[in-house]
């Protein structure tokens, strides 16, 4: 399992705009989605569309979100 630095897309909340956040590590294995890890957050598995290895030029520009998007894989 290879770990790489990545950016993760977060949906905005009450007082926060949707945005990309860096500082995560992503790894993939035989399970669905991407495992993301960060010192401040609990390790979790998310769909691949929420993760990019390239720093976004606009931190508030959304990725292509699928019509029936799943935000977290349980």
mmCIF file of the N, C-alpha and C atoms, coordinates in Angstrom:
data_MODEL
# 
_entry.id   MODEL 
# 
loop_
_atom_site.group_PDB 
_atom_site.id 
_atom_site.type_symbol 
_atom_site.label_atom_id 
_atom_site.label_alt_id 
_atom_site.label_comp_id 
_atom_site.label_asym_id 
_atom_site.label_entity_id 
_atom_site.label_seq_id 
_atom_site.pdbx_PDB_ins_code 
_atom_site.Cartn_x 
_atom_site.Cartn_y 
_atom_site.Cartn_z 
_atom_site.occupancy 
_atom_site.B_iso_or_equiv 
_atom_site.pdbx_formal_charge 
_atom_site.auth_seq_id 
_atom_site.auth_comp_id 
_atom_site.auth_asym_id 
_atom_site.auth_atom_id 
_atom_site.pdbx_PDB_model_num 
ATOM 1   N N  . UNK A 1 1  ? 0.847   -1.172 0.000   1.00 0.00 ? 1  UNK A N  1 
ATOM 2   C CA . UNK A 1 1  ? 0.000   0.000  0.000   1.00 0.00 ? 1  UNK A CA 1 
ATOM 3   C C  . UNK A 1 1  ? 0.898   1.243  0.000   1.00 0.00 ? 1  UNK A C  1 
ATOM 4   N N  . UNK A 1 2  ? 0.763   2.073  -1.012  1.00 0.00 ? 2  UNK A N  1 
ATOM 5   C CA . UNK A 1 2  ? 1.585   3.272  -1.173  1.00 0.00 ? 2  UNK A CA 1 
ATOM 6   C C  . UNK A 1 2  ? 0.841   4.492  -0.640  1.00 0.00 ? 2  UNK A C  1 
ATOM 7   N N  . UNK A 1 3  ? 1.510   5.297  0.168   1.00 0.00 ? 3  UNK A N  1 
ATOM 8   C CA . UNK A 1 3  ? 0.920   6.541  0.691   1.00 0.00 ? 3  UNK A CA 1 
ATOM 9   C C  . UNK A 1 3  ? 1.460   7.724  -0.097  1.00 0.00 ? 3  UNK A C  1 
ATOM 10  N N  . UNK A 1 4  ? 0.549   8.607  -0.512  1.00 0.00 ? 4  UNK A N  1 
ATOM 11  C CA . UNK A 1 4  ? 0.950   9.817  -1.238  1.00 0.00 ? 4  UNK A CA 1 
ATOM 12  C C  . UNK A 1 4  ? 0.257   11.020 -0.614  1.00 0.00 ? 4  UNK A C  1 
ATOM 13  N N  . UNK A 1 5  ? 0.916   12.187 -0.704  1.00 0.00 ? 5  UNK A N  1 
ATOM 14  C CA . UNK A 1 5  ? 0.291   13.428 -0.229  1.00 0.00 ? 5  UNK A CA 1 
ATOM 15  C C  . UNK A 1 5  ? -0.873  13.767 -1.141  1.00 0.00 ? 5  UNK A C  1 
ATOM 16  N N  . UNK A 1 6  ? -1.929  14.340 -0.553  1.00 0.00 ? 6  UNK A N  1 
ATOM 17  C CA . UNK A 1 6  ? -3.091  14.667 -1.370  1.00 0.00 ? 6  UNK A CA 1 
ATOM 18  C C  . UNK A 1 6  ? -3.892  15.827 -0.793  1.00 0.00 ? 6  UNK A C  1 
ATOM 19  N N  . UNK A 1 7  ? -4.862  16.262 -1.571  1.00 0.00 ? 7  UNK A N  1 
ATOM 20  C CA . UNK A 1 7  ? -5.836  17.282 -1.193  1.00 0.00 ? 7  UNK A CA 1 
ATOM 21  C C  . UNK A 1 7  ? -7.195  16.604 -1.186  1.00 0.00 ? 7  UNK A C  1 
ATOM 22  N N  . UNK A 1 8  ? -8.056  16.983 -0.229  1.00 0.00 ? 8  UNK A N  1 
ATOM 23  C CA . UNK A 1 8  ? -9.375  16.370 -0.093  1.00 0.00 ? 8  UNK A CA 1 
ATOM 24  C C  . UNK A 1 8  ? -10.450 17.451 -0.177  1.00 0.00 ? 8  UNK A C  1 
ATOM 25  N N  . UNK A 1 9  ? -11.539 17.162 -0.894  1.00 0.00 ? 9  UNK A N  1 
ATOM 26  C CA . UNK A 1 9  ? -12.658 18.091 -1.056  1.00 0.00 ? 9  UNK A CA 1 
ATOM 27  C C  . UNK A 1 9  ? -13.622 17.954 0.124   1.00 0.00 ? 9  UNK A C  1 
ATOM 28  N N  . UNK A 1 10 ? -13.908 19.076 0.793   1.00 0.00 ? 10 UNK A N  1 
ATOM 29  C CA . UNK A 1 10 ? -14.842 19.116 1.906   1.00 0.00 ? 10 UNK A CA 1 
ATOM 30  C C  . UNK A 1 10 ? -16.067 19.941 1.531   1.00 0.00 ? 10 UNK A C  1 
ATOM 31  N N  . UNK A 1 11 ? -17.242 19.415 1.809   1.00 0.00 ? 11 UNK A N  1 
ATOM 32  C CA . UNK A 1 11 ? -18.499 20.128 1.588   1.00 0.00 ? 11 UNK A CA 1 
ATOM 33  C C  . UNK A 1 11 ? -18.650 21.146 2.710   1.00 0.00 ? 11 UNK A C  1 
ATOM 34  N N  . UNK A 1 12 ? -19.036 22.353 2.363   1.00 0.00 ? 12 UNK A N  1 
ATOM 35  C CA . UNK A 1 12 ? -19.183 23.432 3.350   1.00 0.00 ? 12 UNK A CA 1 
ATOM 36  C C  . UNK A 1 12 ? -20.253 23.149 4.393   1.00 0.00 ? 12 UNK A C  1 
ATOM 37  N N  . UNK A 1 13 ? -20.109 23.803 5.519   1.00 0.00 ? 13 UNK A N  1 
ATOM 38  C CA . UNK A 1 13 ? -21.067 23.669 6.608   1.00 0.00 ? 13 UNK A CA 1 
ATOM 39  C C  . UNK A 1 13 ? -21.805 24.977 6.833   1.00 0.00 ? 13 UNK A C  1 
ATOM 40  N N  . UNK A 1 14 ? -22.277 25.189 8.032   1.00 0.00 ? 14 UNK A N  1 
ATOM 41  C CA . UNK A 1 14 ? -23.053 26.387 8.350   1.00 0.00 ? 14 UNK A CA 1 
ATOM 42  C C  . UNK A 1 14 ? -22.274 27.675 8.108   1.00 0.00 ? 14 UNK A C  1 
ATOM 43  N N  . UNK A 1 15 ? -21.050 27.730 8.581   1.00 0.00 ? 15 UNK A N  1 
ATOM 44  C CA . UNK A 1 15 ? -20.246 28.947 8.457   1.00 0.00 ? 15 UNK A CA 1 
ATOM 45  C C  . UNK A 1 15 ? -18.983 28.720 7.640   1.00 0.00 ? 15 UNK A C  1 
ATOM 46  N N  . UNK A 1 16 ? -18.999 27.737 6.761   1.00 0.00 ? 16 UNK A N  1 
ATOM 47  C CA . UNK A 1 16 ? -17.805 27.407 6.002   1.00 0.00 ? 16 UNK A CA 1 
ATOM 48  C C  . UNK A 1 16 ? -18.165 27.079 4.557   1.00 0.00 ? 16 UNK A C  1 
ATOM 49  N N  . UNK A 1 17 ? -17.363 27.604 3.652   1.00 0.00 ? 17 UNK A N  1 
ATOM 50  C CA . UNK A 1 17 ? -17.549 27.353 2.229   1.00 0.00 ? 17 UNK A CA 1 
ATOM 51  C C  . UNK A 1 17 ? -16.925 26.007 1.861   1.00 0.00 ? 17 UNK A C  1 
ATOM 52  N N  . UNK A 1 18 ? -17.472 25.323 0.863   1.00 0.00 ? 18 UNK A N  1 
ATOM 53  C CA . UNK A 1 18 ? -16.860 24.081 0.374   1.00 0.00 ? 18 UNK A CA 1 
ATOM 54  C C  . UNK A 1 18 ? -15.460 24.403 -0.136  1.00 0.00 ? 18 UNK A C  1 
ATOM 55  N N  . UNK A 1 19 ? -14.507 23.483 0.091   1.00 0.00 ? 19 UNK A N  1 
ATOM 56  C CA . UNK A 1 19 ? -13.117 23.794 -0.256  1.00 0.00 ? 19 UNK A CA 1 
ATOM 57  C C  . UNK A 1 19 ? -12.254 22.535 -0.300  1.00 0.00 ? 19 UNK A C  1 
ATOM 58  N N  . UNK A 1 20 ? -11.078 22.679 -0.939  1.00 0.00 ? 20 UNK A N  1 
ATOM 59  C CA . UNK A 1 20 ? -10.036 21.658 -0.924  1.00 0.00 ? 20 UNK A CA 1 
ATOM 60  C C  . UNK A 1 20 ? -9.169  21.915 0.298   1.00 0.00 ? 20 UNK A C  1 
ATOM 61  N N  . UNK A 1 21 ? -8.743  20.854 0.965   1.00 0.00 ? 21 UNK A N  1 
ATOM 62  C CA . UNK A 1 21 ? -7.854  20.987 2.114   1.00 0.00 ? 21 UNK A CA 1 
ATOM 63  C C  . UNK A 1 21 ? -6.667  20.044 1.934   1.00 0.00 ? 21 UNK A C  1 
ATOM 64  N N  . UNK A 1 22 ? -5.473  20.576 2.114   1.00 0.00 ? 22 UNK A N  1 
ATOM 65  C CA . UNK A 1 22 ? -4.254  19.793 1.954   1.00 0.00 ? 22 UNK A CA 1 
ATOM 66  C C  . UNK A 1 22 ? -3.775  19.194 3.261   1.00 0.00 ? 22 UNK A C  1 
ATOM 67  N N  . UNK A 1 23 ? -2.621  18.548 3.197   1.00 0.00 ? 23 UNK A N  1 
ATOM 68  C CA . UNK A 1 23 ? -2.014  17.977 4.387   1.00 0.00 ? 23 UNK A CA 1 
ATOM 69  C C  . UNK A 1 23 ? -2.431  16.546 4.673   1.00 0.00 ? 23 UNK A C  1 
ATOM 70  N N  . UNK A 1 24 ? -3.118  15.911 3.755   1.00 0.00 ? 24 UNK A N  1 
ATOM 71  C CA . UNK A 1 24 ? -3.571  14.536 3.926   1.00 0.00 ? 24 UNK A CA 1 
ATOM 72  C C  . UNK A 1 24 ? -2.625  13.580 3.220   1.00 0.00 ? 24 UNK A C  1 
ATOM 73  N N  . UNK A 1 25 ? -2.687  12.328 3.634   1.00 0.00 ? 25 UNK A N  1 
ATOM 74  C CA . UNK A 1 25 ? -2.022  11.235 2.940   1.00 0.00 ? 25 UNK A CA 1 
ATOM 75  C C  . UNK A 1 25 ? -3.106  10.280 2.473   1.00 0.00 ? 25 UNK A C  1 
ATOM 76  N N  . UNK A 1 26 ? -2.976  9.799  1.260   1.00 0.00 ? 26 UNK A N  1 
ATOM 77  C CA . UNK A 1 26 ? -3.957  8.871  0.692   1.00 0.00 ? 26 UNK A CA 1 
ATOM 78  C C  . UNK A 1 26 ? -3.276  7.555  0.351   1.00 0.00 ? 26 UNK A C  1 
ATOM 79  N N  . UNK A 1 27 ? -4.011  6.482  0.539   1.00 0.00 ? 27 UNK A N  1 
ATOM 80  C CA . UNK A 1 27 ? -3.514  5.171  0.130   1.00 0.00 ? 27 UNK A CA 1 
ATOM 81  C C  . UNK A 1 27 ? -4.688  4.349  -0.386  1.00 0.00 ? 27 UNK A C  1 
ATOM 82  N N  . UNK A 1 28 ? -4.372  3.457  -1.304  1.00 0.00 ? 28 UNK A N  1 
ATOM 83  C CA . UNK A 1 28 ? -5.394  2.591  -1.881  1.00 0.00 ? 28 UNK A CA 1 
ATOM 84  C C  . UNK A 1 28 ? -5.000  1.135  -1.656  1.00 0.00 ? 28 UNK A C  1 
ATOM 85  N N  . UNK A 1 29 ? -5.997  0.289  -1.652  1.00 0.00 ? 29 UNK A N  1 
ATOM 86  C CA . UNK A 1 29 ? -5.783  -1.147 -1.527  1.00 0.00 ? 29 UNK A CA 1 
ATOM 87  C C  . UNK A 1 29 ? -6.921  -1.841 -2.259  1.00 0.00 ? 29 UNK A C  1 
ATOM 88  N N  . UNK A 1 30 ? -7.206  -3.090 -1.909  1.00 0.00 ? 30 UNK A N  1 
ATOM 89  C CA . UNK A 1 30 ? -8.245  -3.818 -2.614  1.00 0.00 ? 30 UNK A CA 1 
ATOM 90  C C  . UNK A 1 30 ? -9.655  -3.368 -2.244  1.00 0.00 ? 30 UNK A C  1 
ATOM 91  N N  . UNK A 1 31 ? -9.801  -2.578 -1.190  1.00 0.00 ? 31 UNK A N  1 
ATOM 92  C CA . UNK A 1 31 ? -11.115 -2.079 -0.792  1.00 0.00 ? 31 UNK A CA 1 
ATOM 93  C C  . UNK A 1 31 ? -11.532 -0.894 -1.661  1.00 0.00 ? 31 UNK A C  1 
ATOM 94  N N  . UNK A 1 32 ? -12.810 -0.604 -1.659  1.00 0.00 ? 32 UNK A N  1 
ATOM 95  C CA . UNK A 1 32 ? -13.364 0.508  -2.434  1.00 0.00 ? 32 UNK A CA 1 
ATOM 96  C C  . UNK A 1 32 ? -12.901 1.851  -1.867  1.00 0.00 ? 32 UNK A C  1 
ATOM 97  N N  . UNK A 1 33 ? -12.670 2.813  -2.742  1.00 0.00 ? 33 UNK A N  1 
ATOM 98  C CA . UNK A 1 33 ? -12.330 4.172  -2.329  1.00 0.00 ? 33 UNK A CA 1 
ATOM 99  C C  . UNK A 1 33 ? -10.877 4.368  -1.963  1.00 0.00 ? 33 UNK A C  1 
ATOM 100 N N  . UNK A 1 34 ? -10.621 5.495  -1.286  1.00 0.00 ? 34 UNK A N  1 
ATOM 101 C CA . UNK A 1 34 ? -9.267  5.905  -0.906  1.00 0.00 ? 34 UNK A CA 1 
ATOM 102 C C  . UNK A 1 34 ? -9.243  6.122  0.599   1.00 0.00 ? 34 UNK A C  1 
ATOM 103 N N  . UNK A 1 35 ? -8.257  5.563  1.268   1.00 0.00 ? 35 UNK A N  1 
ATOM 104 C CA . UNK A 1 35 ? -8.089  5.789  2.703   1.00 0.00 ? 35 UNK A CA 1 
ATOM 105 C C  . UNK A 1 35 ? -7.316  7.084  2.873   1.00 0.00 ? 35 UNK A C  1 
ATOM 106 N N  . UNK A 1 36 ? -7.914  8.063  3.604   1.00 0.00 ? 36 UNK A N  1 
ATOM 107 C CA . UNK A 1 36 ? -7.206  9.326  3.838   1.00 0.00 ? 36 UNK A CA 1 
ATOM 108 C C  . UNK A 1 36 ? -6.822  9.417  5.310   1.00 0.00 ? 36 UNK A C  1 
ATOM 109 N N  . UNK A 1 37 ? -5.629  9.997  5.544   1.00 0.00 ? 37 UNK A N  1 
ATOM 110 C CA . UNK A 1 37 ? -5.102  10.124 6.895   1.00 0.00 ? 37 UNK A CA 1 
ATOM 111 C C  . UNK A 1 37 ? -4.548  11.526 7.091   1.00 0.00 ? 37 UNK A C  1 
ATOM 112 N N  . UNK A 1 38 ? -4.772  12.058 8.298   1.00 0.00 ? 38 UNK A N  1 
ATOM 113 C CA . UNK A 1 38 ? -4.301  13.399 8.670   1.00 0.00 ? 38 UNK A CA 1 
ATOM 114 C C  . UNK A 1 38 ? -4.203  13.405 10.185  1.00 0.00 ? 38 UNK A C  1 
ATOM 115 N N  . UNK A 1 39 ? -3.231  14.092 10.722  1.00 0.00 ? 39 UNK A N  1 
ATOM 116 C CA . UNK A 1 39 ? -3.032  14.121 12.170  1.00 0.00 ? 39 UNK A CA 1 
ATOM 117 C C  . UNK A 1 39 ? -4.199  14.707 12.955  1.00 0.00 ? 39 UNK A C  1 
ATOM 118 N N  . UNK A 1 40 ? -4.995  15.577 12.336  1.00 0.00 ? 40 UNK A N  1 
ATOM 119 C CA . UNK A 1 40 ? -6.097  16.245 13.020  1.00 0.00 ? 40 UNK A CA 1 
ATOM 120 C C  . UNK A 1 40 ? -7.422  15.517 12.871  1.00 0.00 ? 40 UNK A C  1 
ATOM 121 N N  . UNK A 1 41 ? -7.534  14.650 11.882  1.00 0.00 ? 41 UNK A N  1 
ATOM 122 C CA . UNK A 1 41 ? -8.786  13.961 11.590  1.00 0.00 ? 41 UNK A CA 1 
ATOM 123 C C  . UNK A 1 41 ? -8.646  12.461 11.812  1.00 0.00 ? 41 UNK A C  1 
ATOM 124 N N  . UNK A 1 42 ? -9.774  11.797 11.996  1.00 0.00 ? 42 UNK A N  1 
ATOM 125 C CA . UNK A 1 42 ? -9.796  10.343 12.102  1.00 0.00 ? 42 UNK A CA 1 
ATOM 126 C C  . UNK A 1 42 ? -9.576  9.745  10.712  1.00 0.00 ? 42 UNK A C  1 
ATOM 127 N N  . UNK A 1 43 ? -8.829  8.668  10.620  1.00 0.00 ? 43 UNK A N  1 
ATOM 128 C CA . UNK A 1 43 ? -8.646  7.987  9.337   1.00 0.00 ? 43 UNK A CA 1 
ATOM 129 C C  . UNK A 1 43 ? -10.012 7.596  8.795   1.00 0.00 ? 43 UNK A C  1 
ATOM 130 N N  . UNK A 1 44 ? -10.222 7.809  7.504   1.00 0.00 ? 44 UNK A N  1 
ATOM 131 C CA . UNK A 1 44 ? -11.506 7.451  6.908   1.00 0.00 ? 44 UNK A CA 1 
ATOM 132 C C  . UNK A 1 44 ? -11.322 7.096  5.447   1.00 0.00 ? 44 UNK A C  1 
ATOM 133 N N  . UNK A 1 45 ? -12.295 6.412  4.902   1.00 0.00 ? 45 UNK A N  1 
ATOM 134 C CA . UNK A 1 45 ? -12.266 5.996  3.504   1.00 0.00 ? 45 UNK A CA 1 
ATOM 135 C C  . UNK A 1 45 ? -13.309 6.819  2.756   1.00 0.00 ? 45 UNK A C  1 
ATOM 136 N N  . UNK A 1 46 ? -12.872 7.452  1.668   1.00 0.00 ? 46 UNK A N  1 
ATOM 137 C CA . UNK A 1 46 ? -13.750 8.310  0.876   1.00 0.00 ? 46 UNK A CA 1 
ATOM 138 C C  . UNK A 1 46 ? -13.672 7.887  -0.591  1.00 0.00 ? 46 UNK A C  1 
ATOM 139 N N  . UNK A 1 47 ? -14.665 8.284  -1.402  1.00 0.00 ? 47 UNK A N  1 
ATOM 140 C CA . UNK A 1 47 ? -14.608 7.968  -2.828  1.00 0.00 ? 47 UNK A CA 1 
ATOM 141 C C  . UNK A 1 47 ? -13.463 8.728  -3.507  1.00 0.00 ? 47 UNK A C  1 
ATOM 142 N N  . UNK A 1 48 ? -12.939 8.166  -4.566  1.00 0.00 ? 48 UNK A N  1 
ATOM 143 C CA . UNK A 1 48 ? -11.785 8.736  -5.263  1.00 0.00 ? 48 UNK A CA 1 
ATOM 144 C C  . UNK A 1 48 ? -12.049 10.131 -5.826  1.00 0.00 ? 48 UNK A C  1 
ATOM 145 N N  . UNK A 1 49 ? -13.301 10.464 -6.153  1.00 0.00 ? 49 UNK A N  1 
ATOM 146 C CA . UNK A 1 49 ? -13.581 11.787 -6.737  1.00 0.00 ? 49 UNK A CA 1 
ATOM 147 C C  . UNK A 1 49 ? -13.313 12.919 -5.751  1.00 0.00 ? 49 UNK A C  1 
ATOM 148 N N  . UNK A 1 50 ? -13.214 12.635 -4.437  1.00 0.00 ? 50 UNK A N  1 
ATOM 149 C CA . UNK A 1 50 ? -12.944 13.660 -3.422  1.00 0.00 ? 50 UNK A CA 1 
ATOM 150 C C  . UNK A 1 50 ? -11.461 13.912 -3.198  1.00 0.00 ? 50 UNK A C  1 
ATOM 151 N N  . UNK A 1 51 ? -10.588 13.178 -3.885  1.00 0.00 ? 51 UNK A N  1 
ATOM 152 C CA . UNK A 1 51 ? -9.150  13.231 -3.619  1.00 0.00 ? 51 UNK A CA 1 
ATOM 153 C C  . UNK A 1 51 ? -8.382  13.572 -4.889  1.00 0.00 ? 51 UNK A C  1 
ATOM 154 N N  . UNK A 1 52 ? -7.377  14.451 -4.759  1.00 0.00 ? 52 UNK A N  1 
ATOM 155 C CA . UNK A 1 52 ? -6.468  14.741 -5.873  1.00 0.00 ? 52 UNK A CA 1 
ATOM 156 C C  . UNK A 1 52 ? -5.047  14.844 -5.331  1.00 0.00 ? 52 UNK A C  1 
ATOM 157 N N  . UNK A 1 53 ? -4.088  14.435 -6.148  1.00 0.00 ? 53 UNK A N  1 
ATOM 158 C CA . UNK A 1 53 ? -2.685  14.535 -5.751  1.00 0.00 ? 53 UNK A CA 1 
ATOM 159 C C  . UNK A 1 53 ? -2.078  15.870 -6.168  1.00 0.00 ? 53 UNK A C  1 
ATOM 160 N N  . UNK A 1 54 ? -2.753  16.601 -7.051  1.00 0.00 ? 54 UNK A N  1 
ATOM 161 C CA . UNK A 1 54 ? -2.258  17.900 -7.524  1.00 0.00 ? 54 UNK A CA 1 
ATOM 162 C C  . UNK A 1 54 ? -2.911  19.019 -6.732  1.00 0.00 ? 54 UNK A C  1 
ATOM 163 N N  . UNK A 1 55 ? -2.136  20.007 -6.311  1.00 0.00 ? 55 UNK A N  1 
ATOM 164 C CA . UNK A 1 55 ? -2.711  21.146 -5.605  1.00 0.00 ? 55 UNK A CA 1 
ATOM 165 C C  . UNK A 1 55 ? -3.659  21.896 -6.536  1.00 0.00 ? 55 UNK A C  1 
ATOM 166 N N  . UNK A 1 56 ? -4.920  22.063 -6.129  1.00 0.00 ? 56 UNK A N  1 
ATOM 167 C CA . UNK A 1 56 ? -5.884  22.773 -6.978  1.00 0.00 ? 56 UNK A CA 1 
ATOM 168 C C  . UNK A 1 56 ? -5.488  24.240 -7.152  1.00 0.00 ? 56 UNK A C  1 
ATOM 169 N N  . UNK A 1 57 ? -5.669  24.774 -8.360  1.00 0.00 ? 57 UNK A N  1 
ATOM 170 C CA . UNK A 1 57 ? -5.346  26.183 -8.596  1.00 0.00 ? 57 UNK A CA 1 
ATOM 171 C C  . UNK A 1 57 ? -6.362  27.092 -7.913  1.00 0.00 ? 57 UNK A C  1 
ATOM 172 N N  . UNK A 1 58 ? -7.587  26.618 -7.724  1.00 0.00 ? 58 UNK A N  1 
ATOM 173 C CA . UNK A 1 58 ? -8.628  27.358 -7.014  1.00 0.00 ? 58 UNK A CA 1 
ATOM 174 C C  . UNK A 1 58 ? -9.147  26.451 -5.907  1.00 0.00 ? 58 UNK A C  1 
ATOM 175 N N  . UNK A 1 59 ? -8.875  26.812 -4.657  1.00 0.00 ? 59 UNK A N  1 
ATOM 176 C CA . UNK A 1 59 ? -9.250  25.958 -3.532  1.00 0.00 ? 59 UNK A CA 1 
ATOM 177 C C  . UNK A 1 59 ? -10.755 25.860 -3.312  1.00 0.00 ? 59 UNK A C  1 
ATOM 178 N N  . UNK A 1 60 ? -11.530 26.693 -4.009  1.00 0.00 ? 60 UNK A N  1 
ATOM 179 C CA . UNK A 1 60 ? -12.984 26.673 -3.839  1.00 0.00 ? 60 UNK A CA 1 
ATOM 180 C C  . UNK A 1 60 ? -13.714 26.153 -5.071  1.00 0.00 ? 60 UNK A C  1 
ATOM 181 N N  . UNK A 1 61 ? -12.972 25.743 -6.096  1.00 0.00 ? 61 UNK A N  1 
ATOM 182 C CA . UNK A 1 61 ? -13.580 25.176 -7.310  1.00 0.00 ? 61 UNK A CA 1 
ATOM 183 C C  . UNK A 1 61 ? -13.843 23.692 -7.077  1.00 0.00 ? 61 UNK A C  1 
ATOM 184 N N  . UNK A 1 62 ? -15.101 23.314 -7.192  1.00 0.00 ? 62 UNK A N  1 
ATOM 185 C CA . UNK A 1 62 ? -15.505 21.931 -6.911  1.00 0.00 ? 62 UNK A CA 1 
ATOM 186 C C  . UNK A 1 62 ? -15.014 20.960 -7.977  1.00 0.00 ? 62 UNK A C  1 
ATOM 187 N N  . UNK A 1 63 ? -14.736 19.722 -7.570  1.00 0.00 ? 63 UNK A N  1 
ATOM 188 C CA . UNK A 1 63 ? -14.426 18.679 -8.552  1.00 0.00 ? 63 UNK A CA 1 
ATOM 189 C C  . UNK A 1 63 ? -15.725 18.287 -9.247  1.00 0.00 ? 63 UNK A C  1 
ATOM 190 N N  . UNK A 1 64 ? -15.630 17.422 -10.231 1.00 0.00 ? 64 UNK A N  1 
ATOM 191 C CA . UNK A 1 64 ? -16.833 16.904 -10.865 1.00 0.00 ? 64 UNK A CA 1 
ATOM 192 C C  . UNK A 1 64 ? -17.477 15.924 -9.885  1.00 0.00 ? 64 UNK A C  1 
ATOM 193 N N  . UNK A 1 65 ? -18.616 16.343 -9.321  1.00 0.00 ? 65 UNK A N  1 
ATOM 194 C CA . UNK A 1 65 ? -19.294 15.542 -8.310  1.00 0.00 ? 65 UNK A CA 1 
ATOM 195 C C  . UNK A 1 65 ? -20.354 14.684 -8.997  1.00 0.00 ? 65 UNK A C  1 
ATOM 196 N N  . UNK A 1 66 ? -20.280 13.361 -8.844  1.00 0.00 ? 66 UNK A N  1 
ATOM 197 C CA . UNK A 1 66 ? -21.267 12.485 -9.472  1.00 0.00 ? 66 UNK A CA 1 
ATOM 198 C C  . UNK A 1 66 ? -22.692 12.817 -9.014  1.00 0.00 ? 66 UNK A C  1 
ATOM 199 N N  . UNK A 1 67 ? -23.661 12.522 -9.865  1.00 0.00 ? 67 UNK A N  1 
ATOM 200 C CA . UNK A 1 67 ? -25.075 12.823 -9.580  1.00 0.00 ? 67 UNK A CA 1 
ATOM 201 C C  . UNK A 1 67 ? -25.539 12.210 -8.264  1.00 0.00 ? 67 UNK A C  1 
ATOM 202 N N  . UNK A 1 68 ? -25.227 10.955 -8.029  1.00 0.00 ? 68 UNK A N  1 
ATOM 203 C CA . UNK A 1 68 ? -25.640 10.282 -6.790  1.00 0.00 ? 68 UNK A CA 1 
ATOM 204 C C  . UNK A 1 68 ? -24.428 10.044 -5.890  1.00 0.00 ? 68 UNK A C  1 
ATOM 205 N N  . UNK A 1 69 ? -23.682 11.101 -5.650  1.00 0.00 ? 69 UNK A N  1 
ATOM 206 C CA . UNK A 1 69 ? -22.402 11.035 -4.950  1.00 0.00 ? 69 UNK A CA 1 
ATOM 207 C C  . UNK A 1 69 ? -22.508 10.456 -3.540  1.00 0.00 ? 69 UNK A C  1 
ATOM 208 N N  . UNK A 1 70 ? -21.540 9.611  -3.213  1.00 0.00 ? 70 UNK A N  1 
ATOM 209 C CA . UNK A 1 70 ? -21.343 9.117  -1.865  1.00 0.00 ? 70 UNK A CA 1 
ATOM 210 C C  . UNK A 1 70 ? -20.185 9.929  -1.295  1.00 0.00 ? 70 UNK A C  1 
ATOM 211 N N  . UNK A 1 71 ? -20.321 10.465 -0.096  1.00 0.00 ? 71 UNK A N  1 
ATOM 212 C CA . UNK A 1 71 ? -19.284 11.330 0.464   1.00 0.00 ? 71 UNK A CA 1 
ATOM 213 C C  . UNK A 1 71 ? -18.310 10.575 1.364   1.00 0.00 ? 71 UNK A C  1 
ATOM 214 N N  . UNK A 1 72 ? -18.770 9.511  1.979   1.00 0.00 ? 72 UNK A N  1 
ATOM 215 C CA . UNK A 1 72 ? -17.911 8.724  2.863   1.00 0.00 ? 72 UNK A CA 1 
ATOM 216 C C  . UNK A 1 72 ? -18.271 7.262  2.674   1.00 0.00 ? 72 UNK A C  1 
ATOM 217 N N  . UNK A 1 73 ? -17.282 6.413  2.580   1.00 0.00 ? 73 UNK A N  1 
ATOM 218 C CA . UNK A 1 73 ? -17.505 4.979  2.433   1.00 0.00 ? 73 UNK A CA 1 
ATOM 219 C C  . UNK A 1 73 ? -17.376 4.358  3.816   1.00 0.00 ? 73 UNK A C  1 
ATOM 220 N N  . UNK A 1 74 ? -18.390 3.650  4.228   1.00 0.00 ? 74 UNK A N  1 
ATOM 221 C CA . UNK A 1 74 ? -18.380 3.078  5.586   1.00 0.00 ? 74 UNK A CA 1 
ATOM 222 C C  . UNK A 1 74 ? -17.888 1.652  5.564   1.00 0.00 ? 74 UNK A C  1 
# 
